[in-house]
Amino acid sequence: LYEACLTKMEQFVADSDQAQPVTVDDEVAALIELGESNTLEFKSTARLDVRAFHALADKPEGQRLEILKKKDKDRQHDILKASSALLNTKGGDLVIGVEDDGVGFGVHHDYTFWDSEAKRNRDNYELWLNQLFIDQFGKVAAGCIEPVFAQRDGVDVVWLKISPSPNPAMVKEDDGSEVFYRRIGN
């Protein structure tokens, strides 16, 4: 019995040595393969209105960007609603930069909202996201959201790992009211 246990343990050690490490990209790919659910949501971007972007393709870049900047707040509001709903239920995952069909769209489209080329990077994007959540939900609820960058189809995506918040996460509306969202489906 002792020798059989030792042999089995040696086999476990050999198998674990051969196992490939799991990367964040692999984790995000596995998550996306599950598809949207009551604990998983995909958003193409956090700032860029994709439909308007395509509809304005024939406009000069400066004019197009000005129109898109006016729609920026609506896209941010969508991210805040989805995050709030997950914070107010049992938590979950929000992947920004992925279309509903799971194809990578990339958060680099959101970078265009910063005037300076030096700010168009992962670090500034993460700072912006964290500040957006702190301003909206407060430090306690915002601390329940962990942004993680990964690659999907050759573009950067952001995986928000969201734990349930101990405090209600309310979304502030333009009229000053606050709305409580809960996630009940995708």
C-alpha positions as CSV (number, residue, x, y, z in Angstrom):
1,L,0.0,0.0,0.0
2,Y,2.9,2.4,0.9
3,E,4.7,1.7,-2.4
4,A,1.5,2.1,-4.4
5,C,0.9,5.5,-2.7
6,L,4.5,6.6,-3.4
7,T,4.1,5.5,-7.1
8,K,0.8,7.5,-7.4
9,M,2.4,10.6,-5.8
10,E,5.3,10.4,-8.2
11,Q,2.8,10.3,-11.1
12,F,0.9,13.3,-9.7
13,V,4.2,15.3,-9.5
14,A,5.2,14.3,-13.0
15,D,1.8,15.3,-14.4
16,S,1.8,18.7,-12.6
17,D,5.3,19.4,-14.0
18,Q,4.0,18.9,-17.5
19,A,0.9,21.1,-17.0
20,Q,1.1,24.4,-18.9
21,P,0.7,27.6,-16.8
22,V,-2.7,29.3,-17.3
23,T,-2.3,32.9,-18.6
24,V,-4.7,35.7,-18.2
25,D,-5.4,35.5,-21.9
26,D,-6.4,31.9,-21.4
27,E,-8.7,32.7,-18.5
28,V,-10.4,35.5,-20.5
29,A,-10.8,33.2,-23.5
30,A,-12.4,30.5,-21.4
31,L,-14.7,33.1,-19.8
32,I,-15.8,34.4,-23.2
33,E,-16.4,30.9,-24.4
34,L,-19.1,30.6,-21.7
35,G,-21.1,33.4,-23.3
36,E,-23.0,36.1,-21.6
37,S,-25.1,35.1,-18.5
38,N,-26.4,36.6,-15.3
39,T,-22.8,36.9,-14.0
40,L,-21.0,37.7,-17.3
41,E,-21.4,40.7,-19.6
42,F,-19.5,41.8,-22.7
43,K,-19.1,45.5,-23.8
44,S,-17.4,46.5,-27.1
45,T,-16.1,49.7,-25.5
46,A,-16.5,51.9,-22.4
47,R,-16.4,55.2,-24.3
48,L,-16.8,54.9,-28.0
49,D,-20.3,54.6,-29.5
50,V,-19.5,51.9,-32.1
51,R,-22.6,52.4,-34.2
52,A,-22.0,56.2,-34.4
53,F,-18.4,55.5,-35.2
54,H,-19.3,53.5,-38.3
55,A,-22.1,55.9,-39.3
56,L,-19.6,58.8,-39.2
57,A,-16.9,57.1,-41.2
58,D,-17.2,59.6,-44.1
59,K,-16.8,62.7,-41.8
60,P,-13.4,64.4,-41.2
61,E,-11.6,62.9,-38.2
62,G,-11.9,66.1,-36.0
63,Q,-15.6,66.5,-36.7
64,R,-16.2,62.7,-36.0
65,L,-14.3,62.9,-32.7
66,E,-16.4,65.9,-31.5
67,I,-19.6,64.0,-32.2
68,L,-18.4,60.9,-30.6
69,K,-17.2,62.8,-27.5
70,K,-20.8,64.0,-27.0
71,K,-21.9,60.3,-26.9
72,D,-19.0,59.3,-24.5
73,K,-21.1,59.8,-21.4
74,D,-23.8,57.4,-22.7
75,R,-21.3,54.6,-23.2
76,Q,-19.8,55.3,-19.7
77,H,-23.3,55.1,-18.3
78,D,-23.7,51.6,-19.8
79,I,-20.5,50.4,-18.2
80,L,-21.6,51.9,-14.8
81,K,-25.1,50.3,-15.0
82,A,-23.6,46.8,-15.8
83,S,-20.9,47.2,-13.0
84,S,-23.5,48.4,-10.5
85,A,-25.8,45.5,-11.3
86,L,-23.0,43.0,-10.7
87,L,-21.9,44.8,-7.5
88,N,-25.5,44.7,-6.2
89,T,-26.0,41.0,-6.8
90,K,-23.5,38.2,-6.4
91,G,-20.8,39.7,-8.4
92,G,-19.5,38.5,-11.8
93,D,-17.4,39.6,-14.7
94,L,-17.6,42.4,-17.2
95,V,-15.2,42.2,-20.2
96,I,-14.7,45.5,-22.1
97,G,-13.4,45.3,-25.6
98,V,-15.4,42.3,-26.6
99,E,-18.4,42.2,-28.9
100,D,-21.5,40.2,-28.0
101,D,-20.4,37.4,-30.2
102,G,-17.1,37.1,-28.3
103,V,-14.9,38.6,-30.9
104,G,-12.2,41.0,-29.6
105,F,-12.9,44.7,-30.5
106,G,-10.3,46.3,-28.3
107,V,-10.2,49.1,-25.8
108,H,-7.7,51.0,-27.9
109,H,-10.8,52.7,-29.5
110,D,-11.4,54.3,-26.2
111,Y,-7.9,55.7,-26.1
112,T,-8.8,58.3,-28.8
113,F,-10.7,60.3,-26.2
114,W,-7.4,61.4,-24.6
115,D,-5.8,64.3,-26.5
116,S,-2.3,63.3,-25.6
117,E,-0.7,60.4,-27.3
118,A,1.3,59.8,-24.1
119,K,-2.0,59.0,-22.3
120,R,-3.2,56.4,-24.8
121,N,-2.1,53.3,-22.9
122,R,-3.2,50.6,-20.5
123,D,-2.0,52.5,-17.4
124,N,-4.0,55.6,-18.1
125,Y,-7.0,53.5,-19.1
126,E,-6.9,51.7,-15.8
127,L,-6.5,54.9,-13.9
128,W,-9.5,56.4,-15.8
129,L,-11.6,53.3,-15.0
130,N,-10.7,53.3,-11.3
131,Q,-11.5,57.0,-11.0
132,L,-14.8,56.5,-12.8
133,F,-15.9,53.8,-10.4
134,I,-14.7,55.8,-7.3
135,D,-16.5,58.9,-8.4
136,Q,-19.7,56.9,-9.1
137,F,-19.8,54.3,-6.3
138,G,-17.3,55.4,-3.7
139,K,-14.1,53.8,-2.6
140,V,-15.6,50.8,-0.9
141,A,-17.7,49.6,-3.8
142,A,-15.1,50.6,-6.3
143,G,-12.6,48.4,-4.4
144,C,-14.8,45.4,-5.3
145,I,-13.8,45.9,-9.0
146,E,-10.5,44.6,-10.2
147,P,-9.5,45.5,-13.7
148,V,-7.2,43.0,-15.5
149,F,-5.8,43.5,-19.0
150,A,-5.6,40.6,-21.5
151,Q,-5.4,40.0,-25.3
152,R,-8.3,38.8,-27.4
153,D,-8.0,38.4,-31.1
154,G,-4.8,40.5,-31.1
155,V,-6.3,43.5,-29.2
156,D,-6.4,44.6,-25.6
157,V,-9.5,43.9,-23.6
158,V,-10.2,44.6,-19.9
159,W,-11.6,42.0,-17.6
160,L,-13.4,43.5,-14.7
161,K,-13.6,41.0,-11.8
162,I,-16.4,42.2,-9.7
163,S,-17.1,41.0,-6.2
164,P,-20.4,41.8,-4.4
165,S,-20.3,45.2,-2.8
166,P,-21.1,45.5,1.0
167,N,-22.7,48.9,0.2
168,P,-25.4,49.5,-2.5
169,A,-23.8,50.8,-5.7
170,M,-26.1,53.5,-7.1
171,V,-25.8,55.0,-10.6
172,K,-26.2,58.7,-10.7
173,E,-28.5,60.0,-13.4
174,D,-28.3,63.4,-15.2
175,D,-31.2,64.7,-13.2
176,G,-29.4,64.1,-9.9
177,S,-31.4,61.0,-9.0
178,E,-29.7,57.7,-8.2
179,V,-30.8,54.3,-9.5
180,F,-30.2,50.9,-8.0
181,Y,-29.5,48.2,-10.6
182,R,-29.5,44.4,-10.0
183,R,-28.5,41.7,-12.5
184,I,-31.2,39.3,-13.4
185,G,-30.0,38.0,-16.8
186,N,-27.7,38.9,-19.6
